[in-house]
């Protein structure tokens, strides 16, 4: 049996561990040794089955970002030092040390892990919702289609990143890359659906849908209330949390809201009414069918699970990937979004609009379209693909 490292390098929050965990558990059940290398060491440790997987800190680059609003994936990588040959070389050396003895890498947003795997001659796979896997074009496509993105600027960013990557690859005798997206060519497993893929220019691709994910176990009673049942998952630092909770209370909407680390004073302020704020991870698969709408930031996993359950969403993005997913959902008519730049957002109006039948109808249509999708079969296909690569490597 093989030793497999599950890697997460860039980004934040528990979604990365949530994405990797089902695959790690499945391979572990088949006798393989699984190990996490994580950007945030404690992230997702409360998810069911996460404690079974040994974990260690992933090597990461720390420095000031170059671009406050990156135009494409090349500029995102520049924000993490990928245009600095010396920094990239040191980063890859650290990853090579951590990967000693591994036969394969399964990553979620870990470009350095893929580069290190290429230099070590071991297979690697990117388990991704698509945002961090651009098409293998030069340059990588623009992310903000509503803003100017001069091709020369994109080519400059991608060229600088490729130069640093290829210098490290050459130092270890590995073949160079012609585009950033080539780093993932033949290695990506897209856990999304065409409607949610933020790269519409990707063209034909194999979509695995979303597999079953790690989740909490709590199933609290719904608070009393005469409005629609609302299930929510929000960050404690979300600036609109207090006015949103106030809007839900005014609507008398029975609400179960997961918000880890929420301000105790804020929780107390809204306690005893129709809104229950809890930091205990809940069973999304059991509570979503009981809800009538969902409020979240627009993480891919939460968004996809909600649409598969046929529920409309109010999306409150806090970063670019969530904003792009929000735009895709709004485009297909299954939800509404609030631009984070909008001051004094009218959450009550948005919630009232979302309660109208047309949004639920579009969400139900999405659910029906993928009703035949079998997460277990998709997971089994991914496991087969990883084990086939291990078998070729052993041969």
C-alpha positions as a printed NumPy array, in Angstrom:
array([[  0.   ,   0.   ,   0.   ],
       [  1.104,   3.566,  -0.709],
       [  1.898,   6.608,   1.387],
       [ -0.205,   9.539,   0.126],
       [  0.117,  13.175,   1.181],
       [ -2.959,  15.423,   1.11 ],
       [ -1.788,  18.992,   0.624],
       [ -3.284,  22.454,   1.064],
       [ -1.084,  25.516,   0.534],
       [ -3.069,  28.642,  -0.453],
       [ -6.327,  30.15 ,   0.83 ],
       [ -8.171,  29.93 ,   4.122],
       [-11.011,  28.338,   6.134],
       [-12.15 ,  24.732,   6.479],
       [-13.335,  24.171,   2.911],
       [ -9.956,  22.831,   1.788],
       [ -9.919,  20.115,   4.432],
       [-13.591,  19.4  ,   3.76 ],
       [-12.71 ,  18.787,   0.111],
       [ -9.76 ,  16.48 ,   0.786],
       [-11.149,  14.548,   3.742],
       [-13.541,  12.136,   1.932],
       [-10.775,  11.06 ,  -0.457],
       [ -8.244,  10.674,   2.344],
       [-10.669,   8.544,   4.362],
       [-11.563,   6.372,   1.36 ],
       [ -7.919,   5.688,   0.485],
       [ -7.109,   5.047,   4.123],
       [ -9.951,   2.513,   4.267],
       [ -8.325,   0.729,   1.32 ],
       [ -5.108,   0.329,   3.268],
       [ -3.115,   3.343,   2.128],
       [ -1.328,   5.637,   4.563],
       [ -2.784,   9.169,   4.459],
       [ -1.202,  12.308,   5.865],
       [ -2.291,  15.966,   5.809],
       [  0.043,  18.888,   5.111],
       [ -2.121,  21.929,   5.86 ],
       [ -1.746,  25.676,   5.644],
       [ -3.831,  26.068,   8.826],
       [ -2.881,  23.203,  11.095],
       [ -6.08 ,  23.108,  13.157],
       [ -8.463,  23.71 ,  10.266],
       [-11.26 ,  21.167,  10.042],
       [-10.036,  19.109,  12.972],
       [-13.598,  18.949,  14.328],
       [-14.961,  17.35 ,  11.149],
       [-16.058,  13.735,  11.395],
       [-13.121,  11.441,  10.656],
       [-10.525,  14.223,  10.468],
       [ -8.827,  13.143,  13.688],
       [ -7.931,   9.816,  12.059],
       [ -5.547,  11.495,   9.603],
       [ -2.124,  12.623,  10.906],
       [ -1.434,  16.269,  10.131],
       [  1.509,  18.623,   9.926],
       [  2.049,  22.21 ,   8.841],
       [  2.506,  22.807,   5.127],
       [  5.444,  24.919,   3.899],
       [  4.096,  28.315,   2.833],
       [  5.481,  31.626,   1.589],
       [  4.816,  34.644,   3.803],
       [  5.102,  38.143,   2.415],
       [  3.111,  41.188,   1.326],
       [  0.745,  40.669,  -1.633],
       [  1.52 ,  42.426,  -4.901],
       [ -2.057,  42.814,  -6.149],
       [ -5.056,  43.852,  -4.05 ],
       [ -7.38 ,  42.825,  -6.889],
       [ -5.601,  40.183,  -8.987],
       [ -6.672,  40.082, -12.613],
       [ -5.885,  36.409, -13.271],
       [ -4.374,  33.347, -11.646],
       [ -0.877,  34.493, -12.531],
       [ -1.334,  37.614, -10.409],
       [ -2.786,  35.492,  -7.593],
       [  0.41 ,  33.439,  -7.611],
       [  2.473,  36.621,  -7.613],
       [  0.747,  37.463,  -4.324],
       [  2.307,  34.301,  -2.905],
       [  5.839,  34.899,  -4.104],
       [  5.674,  32.683,  -7.194],
       [  7.429,  35.254,  -9.36 ],
       [ 10.549,  35.193,  -7.164],
       [ 12.919,  32.405,  -8.278],
       [ 14.768,  32.231,  -4.96 ],
       [ 11.568,  32.068,  -2.924],
       [ 10.078,  29.404,  -5.203],
       [ 13.248,  27.313,  -5.014],
       [ 13.241,  27.443,  -1.179],
       [  9.528,  26.638,  -1.075],
       [  9.912,  23.617,  -3.345],
       [ 12.889,  22.359,  -1.358],
       [ 10.762,  22.495,   1.795],
       [  7.948,  20.591,   0.082],
       [ 10.384,  17.974,  -1.215],
       [ 11.52 ,  17.356,   2.353],
       [  7.921,  16.971,   3.567],
       [  7.126,  14.606,   0.692],
       [ 10.002,  12.258,   1.428],
       [  8.691,   8.689,   1.293],
       [  5.381,   9.651,  -0.339],
       [  4.225,   7.812,  -3.446],
       [  1.584,  10.376,  -4.483],
       [  0.161,  13.797,  -3.681],
       [ -3.512,  14.742,  -3.611],
       [ -3.798,  18.516,  -3.36 ],
       [ -6.339,  21.275,  -3.005],
       [ -4.809,  24.629,  -3.942],
       [ -1.174,  23.585,  -3.515],
       [  0.86 ,  24.573,  -6.607],
       [  4.15 ,  24.015,  -4.764],
       [  3.141,  20.45 ,  -3.945],
       [  2.618,  19.761,  -7.67 ],
       [  5.949,  21.298,  -8.609],
       [  7.699,  19.278,  -5.894],
       [  5.94 ,  16.116,  -7.052],
       [  7.129,  16.743, -10.632],
       [ 10.723,  17.085,  -9.428],
       [ 10.378,  13.858,  -7.413],
       [  8.762,  11.963, -10.27 ],
       [  5.636,  11.009,  -8.302],
       [  2.017,  11.478,  -9.436],
       [ -0.058,  14.35 ,  -8.11 ],
       [ -3.724,  15.265,  -8.415],
       [ -5.529,  18.562,  -7.895],
       [ -8.953,  18.148,  -6.328],
       [-10.517,  21.465,  -7.237],
       [-13.731,  23.348,  -7.781],
       [-11.991,  25.025, -10.7  ],
       [-11.014,  28.487,  -9.433],
       [ -7.367,  27.512,  -8.911],
       [ -7.156,  25.39 , -12.082],
       [ -7.067,  27.77 , -15.058],
       [ -7.164,  26.386, -18.586],
       [ -3.665,  25.705, -20.005],
       [ -3.593,  28.889, -22.044],
       [ -0.968,  31.625, -22.069],
       [ -1.849,  33.846, -20.323],
       [ -4.377,  32.446, -17.858],
       [ -7.836,  33.961, -18.525],
       [ -8.955,  37.11 , -16.712],
       [-11.057,  36.613, -13.592],
       [-12.886,  39.937, -13.482],
       [-14.677,  40.031, -16.826],
       [-16.285,  43.329, -15.857],
       [-12.915,  45.115, -15.519],
       [-10.222,  45.902, -18.108],
       [ -7.5  ,  43.24 , -18.21 ],
       [ -4.851,  44.2  , -20.77 ],
       [ -3.313,  41.117, -22.324],
       [  0.182,  42.527, -21.875],
       [ -0.377,  42.821, -18.121],
       [ -1.637,  39.229, -17.901],
       [  1.267,  37.937, -19.989],
       [  3.75 ,  39.81 , -17.811],
       [  2.385,  38.23 , -14.629],
       [  2.225,  34.72 , -16.084],
       [  5.655,  35.081, -17.649],
       [  7.258,  36.072, -14.355],
       [  5.594,  33.16 , -12.536],
       [  6.536,  30.65 , -15.242],
       [ 10.119,  31.887, -15.203],
       [ 10.441,  31.206, -11.478],
       [  8.68 ,  27.831, -11.702],
       [ 10.695,  26.67 , -14.697],
       [ 13.984,  27.693, -13.093],
       [ 13.218,  25.369, -10.189],
       [ 12.002,  22.583, -12.467],
       [ 15.198,  22.884, -14.547],
       [ 17.332,  22.671, -11.395],
       [ 15.887,  19.203, -10.791],
       [ 15.895,  18.091, -14.405],
       [ 12.121,  18.317, -14.84 ],
       [ 10.398,  19.48 , -18.028],
       [  9.38 ,  23.155, -18.204],
       [  5.818,  24.478, -18.319],
       [  4.446,  26.469, -21.251],
       [  1.52 ,  27.886, -19.276],
       [  0.545,  27.962, -15.62 ],
       [ -2.475,  25.774, -16.365],
       [ -0.154,  23.037, -17.657],
       [  0.839,  22.429, -14.035],
       [ -2.574,  20.786, -13.599],
       [ -3.016,  19.228, -17.038],
       [ -3.913,  15.564, -16.624],
       [ -3.871,  16.004, -12.85 ],
       [ -7.124,  17.868, -12.167],
       [-10.335,  16.359, -10.865],
       [-12.972,  19.08 , -11.096],
       [-15.479,  18.751,  -8.275],
       [-18.023,  21.095,  -9.761],
       [-20.721,  21.449, -12.403],
       [-20.606,  23.47 , -15.63 ],
       [-23.028,  26.016, -14.154],
       [-20.631,  26.755, -11.275],
       [-17.317,  26.613, -13.158],
       [-15.897,  30.134, -13.005],
       [-13.956,  29.526, -16.252],
       [-16.693,  29.346, -18.919],
       [-13.915,  29.4  , -21.519],
       [-12.566,  26.078, -20.222],
       [-14.431,  24.129, -22.905],
       [-15.313,  20.443, -22.601],
       [-14.172,  18.952, -19.311],
       [-14.844,  15.991, -17.081],
       [-16.88 ,  17.147, -14.098],
       [-17.079,  14.859, -11.076],
       [-19.711,  16.909,  -9.265],
       [-19.369,  17.285,  -5.524],
       [-18.684,  14.167,  -3.463],
       [-20.017,  13.652,   0.009],
       [-18.123,  15.988,   2.295],
       [-17.188,  16.023,   5.914],
       [-19.793,  17.693,   8.086],
       [-20.831,  18.195,  11.68 ],
       [-23.248,  15.952,  13.516],
       [-25.488,  18.399,  15.406],
       [-29.149,  18.506,  14.377],
       [-30.722,  21.18 ,  16.595],
       [-34.443,  21.849,  16.746],
       [-35.613,  24.647,  14.495],
       [-36.596,  27.784,  16.394],
       [-40.212,  28.83 ,  16.255],
       [-41.276,  31.363,  13.672],
       [-43.846,  32.039,  10.975],
       [-41.425,  32.844,   8.142],
       [-39.447,  30.553,   5.841],
       [-36.883,  28.253,   7.41 ],
       [-33.368,  29.525,   6.786],
       [-30.154,  27.548,   7.14 ],
       [-26.974,  29.594,   7.253],
       [-23.204,  29.364,   7.463],
       [-21.349,  32.644,   7.95 ],
       [-17.961,  33.846,   9.195],
       [-17.787,  35.647,  12.523],
       [-15.951,  38.6  ,  10.961],
       [-18.657,  39.264,   8.371],
       [-19.466,  42.968,   8.777],
       [-23.14 ,  42.499,   7.951],
       [-23.78 ,  39.78 ,  10.525],
       [-25.694,  41.933,  13.015],
       [-28.026,  43.621,  10.493],
       [-28.61 ,  40.288,   8.746],
       [-29.645,  38.63 ,  12.02 ],
       [-31.897,  41.588,  12.75 ],
       [-33.536,  41.202,   9.32 ],
       [-34.127,  37.489,   9.915],
       [-35.746,  38.246,  13.257],
       [-38.031,  40.892,  11.723],
       [-39.126,  38.312,   9.142],
       [-39.731,  35.842,  12.001],
       [-37.784,  33.303,   9.945],
       [-36.815,  30.149,  11.901],
       [-33.047,  30.212,  11.378],
       [-30.204,  27.842,  12.191],
       [-26.932,  29.674,  11.658],
       [-23.471,  28.165,  12.029],
       [-21.006,  30.9  ,  12.945],
       [-17.857,  29.669,  14.659],
       [-16.4  ,  32.129,  17.141],
       [-19.323,  34.543,  16.944],
       [-19.252,  37.444,  19.387],
       [-21.059,  36.191,  22.538],
       [-22.744,  39.561,  22.951],
       [-24.108,  39.348,  19.432],
       [-25.349,  35.794,  20.003],
       [-27.034,  36.857,  23.245],
       [-28.609,  39.867,  21.544],
       [-30.476,  37.617,  19.125],
       [-31.084,  34.69 ,  21.508],
       [-34.552,  33.508,  22.417],
       [-36.214,  34.461,  19.15 ],
       [-36.484,  32.84 ,  15.747],
       [-32.718,  32.827,  15.186],
       [-30.323,  30.298,  16.707],
       [-26.624,  31.083,  16.277],
       [-24.318,  28.19 ,  17.116],
       [-20.631,  27.399,  16.804],
       [-21.249,  23.647,  16.816],
       [-20.895,  22.113,  13.328],
       [-24.26 ,  20.904,  12.11 ],
       [-25.297,  18.09 ,   9.778],
       [-25.824,  19.952,   6.522],
       [-27.17 ,  16.866,   4.733],
       [-29.953,  16.467,   7.301],
       [-30.875,  20.113,   7.787],
       [-30.794,  21.359,   4.179],
       [-33.868,  19.32 ,   3.133],
       [-35.78 ,  20.858,   6.043],
       [-34.905,  24.432,   5.04 ],
       [-36.524,  26.677,   2.46 ],
       [-33.513,  28.87 ,   1.69 ],
       [-29.85 ,  29.195,   2.577],
       [-27.699,  32.177,   3.536],
       [-23.949,  31.738,   3.05 ],
       [-20.858,  33.448,   1.703],
       [-20.807,  31.412,  -1.485],
       [-18.204,  28.759,  -0.804],
       [-18.348,  26.236,  -3.604],
       [-19.206,  23.24 ,  -1.431],
       [-22.021,  24.969,   0.437],
       [-23.392,  26.444,  -2.779],
       [-23.367,  23.136,  -4.638],
       [-24.922,  21.222,  -1.742],
       [-27.676,  23.812,  -1.515],
       [-28.51 ,  23.67 ,  -5.218],
       [-28.444,  19.872,  -5.231],
       [-31.006,  20.034,  -2.429],
       [-33.128,  22.32 ,  -4.6  ],
       [-32.884,  25.341,  -2.306],
       [-32.275,  28.961,  -3.375],
       [-29.428,  30.993,  -1.884],
       [-28.715,  34.456,  -0.583],
       [-24.971,  34.794,  -1.113],
       [-22.786,  37.279,   0.772],
       [-19.28 ,  36.878,  -0.69 ],
       [-16.215,  37.973,   1.255],
       [-13.583,  37.186,  -1.399],
       [-13.155,  36.86 ,  -5.144],
       [-13.853,  33.157,  -5.624],
       [-17.117,  33.438,  -3.698],
       [-18.044,  36.524,  -5.714],
       [-17.479,  34.673,  -8.991],
       [-19.553,  31.707,  -7.811],
       [-22.272,  34.134,  -6.747],
       [-22.338,  35.577, -10.269],
       [-22.755,  32.101, -11.745],
       [-25.655,  31.283,  -9.4  ],
       [-27.374,  34.597, -10.076],
       [-26.933,  33.997, -13.8  ],
       [-28.771,  30.686, -13.617],
       [-31.549,  32.287, -11.535],
       [-31.228,  30.117,  -8.43 ],
       [-30.209,  32.815,  -5.99 ],
       [-29.384,  36.388,  -5.14 ],
       [-26.172,  38.044,  -4.079],
       [-25.158,  41.112,  -2.143],
       [-22.002,  42.835,  -3.344],
       [-19.686,  43.233,  -0.334],
       [-18.994,  46.8  ,  -1.446],
       [-22.646,  47.824,  -1.031],
       [-23.122,  49.848,   2.188],
       [-26.234,  49.402,   4.353],
       [-27.465,  46.38 ,   2.383],
       [-31.208,  45.738,   2.62 ],
       [-31.093,  42.111,   3.745],
       [-34.801,  41.993,   4.572],
       [-35.691,  42.954,   1.01 ],
       [-33.269,  40.385,  -0.424],
       [-34.663,  37.64 ,   1.805],
       [-38.222,  38.596,   0.878],
       [-37.375,  38.512,  -2.827],
       [-35.633,  35.144,  -2.458],
       [-38.807,  33.702,  -0.917],
       [-40.679,  34.222,  -4.19 ],
       [-41.227,  30.961,  -6.124],
       [-39.032,  31.647,  -9.155],
       [-35.735,  31.192,  -7.307],
       [-36.823,  27.919,  -5.731],
       [-37.997,  26.769,  -9.158],
       [-34.553,  27.315, -10.697],
       [-32.849,  25.616,  -7.756],
       [-35.227,  22.678,  -8.132],
       [-34.372,  22.514, -11.832],
       [-30.664,  22.331, -10.997],
       [-31.378,  19.565,  -8.48 ],
       [-33.405,  17.582, -11.016],
       [-30.689,  17.973, -13.653],
       [-28.181,  16.205, -11.429],
       [-30.526,  13.872,  -9.593],
       [-28.785,  10.863, -11.127],
       [-25.376,  11.992,  -9.915],
       [-24.014,   9.437,  -7.462],
       [-21.409,  10.953,  -5.107],
       [-20.236,   7.501,  -4.072],
       [-19.656,   6.496,  -7.687],
       [-17.801,   9.763,  -8.359],
       [-15.604,   9.196,  -5.327],
       [-14.941,   5.604,  -6.429],
       [-13.874,   6.866,  -9.868],
       [-11.42 ,   9.305,  -8.285],
       [ -9.992,   6.576,  -6.07 ],
       [ -9.568,   4.309,  -9.104],
       [ -7.741,   7.077, -10.956],
       [ -5.349,   7.669,  -8.054],
       [ -4.69 ,   3.952,  -7.569],
       [ -4.116,   3.476, -11.306],
       [ -1.415,   6.167, -11.172],
       [  0.134,   4.452,  -8.148],
       [  0.144,   1.139, -10.022],
       [  1.875,   2.729, -13.032],
       [  4.406,   4.332, -10.729],
       [  5.141,   1.021,  -9.034],
       [  5.56 ,  -0.7  , -12.411]])
